[in-house]
Amino acid sequence: MANDIIRKLESLVPELNEALGQASSLEELEELRVRFLGRKGLLADLMSGLTALGPEERPAAGKAANQVKVAMTSLWEEQVAALKSRAREQALGAFDASVPSWKPDLGSLHPVTLVTREICAVFTSLGFEVVSGPEVENDFNNFEALNLPPEHPARDMQDTLYISDSILLRTHTSPLQVRTMLARKPPLGVIAPGKVYRRDSDITHTPMFHQVEGLLVDTHVTMADLRGILTAFVQNVFGHDTKVRFRPSFFPFTEPSAEVDISCVICGGKGKVNGEPCRVCKETGWVEILGCGMVDPAVFRKVGYDPEIYTGFAFGLGVERIAMLKYGIGDLRMFFENDLRFLRQFA
């Protein structure tokens, strides 16, 4: 009985080989695999008969079954490889080099990236150098060196995300001013673009956003220099007809301090659009875009600069704020939703 099963098992190899020679597609090869090697195929049917053999016959029959299975599997895999190889050769033979290739879909830079690069380009053309630094900061660089001691009430305005008592996610890019001044001596002019983090989330605030900080330190730097630099920046980004005004304000690290407004880019400073109140400027004709001022002498003393010799100015602006005004975007969250319909507009 064992010899009969072994003979039937061995006959499957030439039978499969013949059938494979007649197959002309991968679908036909798959049908043959199921027919011969599948769970309900010819090989499985014969192997189920091994249980009827006696203990002395079963080892020889089992060995023969395994050898047949290996041989059949090898034959089938070789035929699959040969058929795929022929298909590749035929495809290459049909290639026409004169046919134009398909045009790939091109991505685009994110609007925040576009505006950041534009801002940096304007200030580097004015002689500023771009600097960068860590997003995880210590309390000294983020607050204390900027004239914000532990008890200062302005710390509450920052909505800080703390990692430990003295380590935090930077709330502004101003720590890069501190790092630069600690590492270099005047004169210097730098801008620092980067991500910052605060505990905020609504249509005009997100927990992570982007800022660009600017700093210029030298002898005889004045508020007039600051106004000239920022006016040049605004008119480069929003157009030469854009008006600029400075309003007195307060920041712990600058004195005197100011907020900068520009004539509304949506209504042209008129306060109305098609006879309706402008929602962006709320009919005032002005939109606030950044804060600035002359570096407080206390900050200079913290970094080892002599305020009797050096003066300087600093400014900080939100990149998303500039992008919203430049592109007429009403909801800050659109920058972070990764909606391709929105992003393709900037391609």
C-alpha positions in Angstrom: 0.0 0.0 0.0 2.9 2.4 0.8 4.5 1.7 -2.6 1.2 2.5 -4.3 0.9 5.9 -2.6 4.6 6.7 -3.2 4.1 5.9 -6.9 1.1 8.2 -7.1 2.9 11.0 -5.3 5.9 10.8 -7.7 3.6 10.9 -10.7 2.4 14.3 -9.7 5.8 15.9 -10.5 5.8 15.2 -14.3 2.0 15.8 -14.4 2.5 19.3 -12.9 5.6 20.0 -15.1 3.5 19.2 -18.3 0.7 21.5 -17.1 3.1 24.3 -16.3 4.5 24.2 -19.8 1.1 24.9 -21.2 0.2 27.8 -18.9 0.6 31.3 -20.5 -0.5 33.6 -17.7 0.0 34.2 -14.0 -3.7 33.5 -13.5 -3.3 30.0 -15.0 -0.3 29.3 -12.9 -2.2 30.2 -9.8 -5.0 27.8 -10.8 -2.4 25.0 -11.1 -0.9 25.9 -7.7 -4.3 25.5 -6.1 -5.0 22.3 -8.1 -1.8 20.6 -7.2 -0.5 22.3 -4.0 -3.6 23.8 -2.4 -5.1 22.7 0.8 -7.6 20.6 -1.1 -5.3 19.8 -4.0 -4.0 16.5 -5.4 -0.9 16.4 -3.1 -3.0 17.1 0.0 -5.5 14.4 -1.0 -2.7 11.8 -1.3 -1.0 12.9 1.9 -4.3 12.4 3.8 -4.0 8.6 3.0 -0.8 8.4 5.0 -2.8 8.0 8.2 -4.0 4.6 7.0 -0.4 3.2 6.7 1.2 1.2 9.4 3.9 2.6 11.6 6.6 0.8 9.6 5.4 2.2 6.2 4.6 5.7 7.2 8.2 7.2 7.4 9.1 6.2 3.8 5.8 7.5 2.5 6.1 10.7 4.4 9.6 11.3 3.2 8.5 10.8 -0.4 5.6 13.2 0.1 7.9 15.9 1.4 10.3 15.5 -1.6 7.5 15.6 -4.1 6.1 18.8 -2.4 9.5 20.5 -2.6 10.0 19.5 -6.3 6.5 20.7 -7.3 6.9 24.0 -5.4 10.3 24.6 -7.1 8.8 23.8 -10.6 5.9 26.2 -10.0 8.1 29.1 -8.7 10.5 28.7 -11.6 7.7 28.9 -14.1 6.3 32.1 -12.3 9.7 33.7 -12.5 10.1 32.8 -16.1 6.7 34.2 -17.0 7.4 37.5 -15.2 10.7 37.8 -16.9 9.2 37.4 -20.3 6.5 40.0 -19.5 9.3 42.5 -18.5 11.2 41.8 -21.7 8.0 42.4 -23.8 7.3 45.6 -21.9 10.8 46.9 -22.5 10.6 45.9 -26.2 7.4 48.0 -26.5 9.0 51.1 -25.0 8.8 54.1 -27.3 11.4 56.7 -26.3 9.7 59.3 -28.5 6.5 59.3 -26.5 6.4 62.2 -24.0 6.6 61.2 -20.4 3.8 61.8 -17.9 4.0 65.0 -16.0 4.6 64.3 -12.3 2.4 66.1 -9.7 4.5 68.8 -8.0 4.2 69.7 -4.4 4.4 73.3 -3.1 5.9 75.0 -0.1 3.6 75.6 2.8 2.4 79.3 3.0 4.1 79.7 6.4 7.4 78.6 4.8 6.8 80.9 1.9 6.2 83.9 4.1 9.1 83.0 6.5 11.5 82.9 3.5 10.1 86.2 2.2 10.6 87.9 5.6 14.1 86.5 5.9 14.9 87.6 2.3 13.9 91.2 3.1 15.9 91.5 6.3 19.0 89.7 4.9 18.9 92.2 2.0 19.1 94.9 4.7 22.2 93.3 6.2 20.7 91.1 8.9 22.0 87.5 9.5 19.7 84.6 10.1 20.3 82.6 13.4 18.6 79.6 14.9 18.6 77.8 18.2 16.8 75.2 20.4 13.0 75.1 20.9 13.5 73.7 24.4 14.9 76.6 26.5 15.9 77.4 30.1 14.2 80.0 32.2 17.1 82.4 32.1 17.2 82.8 28.3 13.4 82.8 27.9 12.5 85.1 30.7 15.1 86.4 33.2 17.7 87.7 30.7 14.8 89.6 29.0 13.9 91.5 32.1 11.2 89.1 33.3 12.2 87.9 36.8 10.2 85.1 38.4 7.6 87.5 40.0 7.0 89.6 36.9 3.3 89.7 36.0 4.1 89.6 32.2 5.1 86.0 32.6 1.4 85.2 33.0 0.8 86.5 29.5 3.0 83.9 28.0 0.9 80.8 28.9 4.1 78.8 29.2 4.5 75.0 28.6 6.9 73.9 31.3 9.0 70.7 31.1 10.5 71.3 34.6 10.8 74.2 37.0 13.6 75.8 34.9 13.1 74.1 31.5 10.3 75.0 29.1 9.2 75.2 25.5 10.2 78.7 24.3 7.3 81.1 24.3 9.0 83.4 21.8 12.1 83.6 19.6 13.6 86.3 21.9 15.9 83.8 23.6 17.9 83.7 20.4 18.7 87.4 21.0 20.1 86.5 24.4 22.1 83.5 23.0 23.5 85.7 20.2 24.5 88.5 22.6 26.1 86.1 25.0 28.2 84.6 22.2 29.1 87.7 20.3 30.2 91.3 20.8 28.6 94.3 18.9 28.0 95.4 16.3 25.5 92.7 15.3 22.2 92.5 13.4 20.3 89.2 13.4 16.9 87.8 12.7 15.7 84.6 14.3 12.8 82.7 12.7 11.4 79.6 14.4 8.6 77.7 16.2 7.3 78.9 19.5 4.8 77.3 22.0 2.0 78.6 24.2 -1.1 77.2 25.9 -3.5 78.6 23.3 -6.0 77.2 20.8 -8.7 79.1 18.9 -9.3 80.7 15.4 -6.5 83.2 16.1 -4.2 81.1 18.3 -2.6 77.7 18.2 -0.3 75.9 20.7 2.5 76.0 18.2 3.1 78.9 15.9 6.0 80.7 14.2 7.8 84.0 15.0 10.6 86.0 13.5 12.6 88.0 16.0 15.0 90.8 15.0 17.8 92.5 16.9 20.3 95.2 15.9 23.0 96.4 18.4 25.6 99.0 17.7 26.7 102.5 18.9 24.2 105.3 18.2 21.3 103.1 17.1 18.0 105.1 17.4 14.3 104.7 17.2 14.5 106.3 13.8 16.6 103.4 12.6 14.0 101.0 13.8 11.2 102.9 12.1 13.2 103.0 8.8 14.0 99.3 8.9 10.4 98.2 9.7 8.9 100.6 7.1 11.1 99.1 4.4 10.1 95.6 5.6 6.3 96.4 5.5 6.4 98.0 2.1 8.5 95.1 0.6 6.0 92.5 1.9 2.7 94.3 1.5 3.4 96.9 -1.2 4.9 100.4 -1.4 1.5 102.1 -0.9 1.1 100.5 2.6 1.1 103.0 5.4 2.9 102.4 8.7 2.2 103.9 12.2 3.8 103.3 15.6 1.8 103.3 18.8 3.3 103.5 22.3 3.1 100.2 24.1 4.9 98.2 26.8 7.2 95.2 26.7 9.5 94.2 29.6 12.6 93.9 27.4 12.3 97.1 25.4 12.1 100.8 26.5 10.6 102.7 24.8 8.3 100.2 23.2 5.8 100.4 20.3 3.3 98.3 18.4 3.3 98.7 14.6 0.1 99.0 12.6 -0.2 98.9 8.8 -3.1 100.2 6.7 -5.5 97.4 6.2 -4.5 95.3 3.2 -8.1 94.0 2.8 -10.0 97.3 2.6 -7.0 99.5 1.6 -7.3 101.5 4.9 -10.8 102.6 4.1 -12.5 100.6 6.8 -15.1 99.2 4.4 -15.2 96.6 1.6 -18.0 97.0 -1.0 -19.8 99.3 1.4 -19.7 96.7 4.2 -17.6 97.1 7.4 -14.2 95.5 7.0 -14.0 92.4 9.3 -10.2 92.4 9.4 -9.6 96.0 10.7 -13.1 96.4 12.2 -13.6 99.6 10.3 -10.5 101.3 11.7 -8.4 101.1 8.6 -5.4 99.8 10.6 -4.1 96.3 11.5 -1.5 95.6 14.2 1.3 93.3 12.9 4.3 93.4 15.3 5.8 94.7 18.5 9.2 96.5 18.8 11.3 98.9 20.8 14.7 99.9 22.0 16.5 97.2 24.0 16.1 97.9 27.7 19.5 98.6 29.4 18.7 95.9 31.9 18.8 93.3 29.1 22.2 94.6 28.0 23.6 94.3 31.5 22.3 90.7 31.8 24.4 89.7 28.7 27.5 91.7 29.6 27.0 94.7 27.2 27.6 98.2 28.5 24.4 100.2 28.0 26.4 103.4 28.2 28.2 102.5 25.0 25.7 100.4 23.0 22.1 100.9 22.0 19.9 98.6 20.0 16.4 97.8 18.9 14.4 94.6 18.8 11.2 93.5 17.1 9.1 90.4 16.9 6.3 89.3 14.6 4.1 86.3 14.1 4.6 84.6 10.7 1.0 83.3 10.6 -0.3 86.8 11.2 1.6 88.1 8.3 0.5 85.2 6.1 -3.2 85.7 7.0 -3.0 89.3 6.0 -0.9 88.7 2.9 -3.2 85.9 1.5 -6.5 87.0 3.0 -6.9 83.9 5.3 -9.5 84.1 8.0 -8.8 81.1 10.2 -5.3 80.4 11.7 -6.1 76.7 12.0 -6.1 76.3 8.2 -2.3 76.4 8.3 -2.2 73.2 10.3 -5.0 71.1 9.0 -3.0 69.8 5.9 -6.0 70.2 3.6 -4.6 69.7 0.1 -7.3 71.9 -1.4 -6.0 74.8 0.7 -2.3 74.1 0.2 -2.5 73.7 -3.6 -3.4 77.3 -3.9 0.2 78.2 -3.1 1.7 75.9 -5.7 
